[in-house]
């Protein structure tokens, strides 16, 4: 379990750093929304599920980062780390046709869900170059 926490913290930091850059002060004025979740693919179908999620989630308004990572300890598990400008933007994304299509296409490949954490991102490192 410790390794997963380390992975989740690292993925969250990468996503946050990508958004922050040199604009850390802007963060004080907005309440960001973060979501970190684990998804299990049907045995041997992880790469296929990742491809569907990656294609179907591009260009979501308000999404500052969407990172899909393979779990190193479970060959069927993935972690998704999301960074949004608001919780409302995240909710609205679930109604987008591309996201709805990805959900429909990916559903048969999903064996289940693991941990799910909602966060309020407040800081990040390293600053963007």
Secondary structure, DSSP 8 states (H G I E B T S, - for coil): -HHHHHHHHHHHHHHHHHHHTT-HHHHHHS--EEEEEEEEESTT-HHHHHHHHHHHTTT-TTEEEEEEEE-TT-TTEEEEEEEES-HHHHHHHTTSHHHHHHHHHHGGGEEEEEEEEEE-----SS---
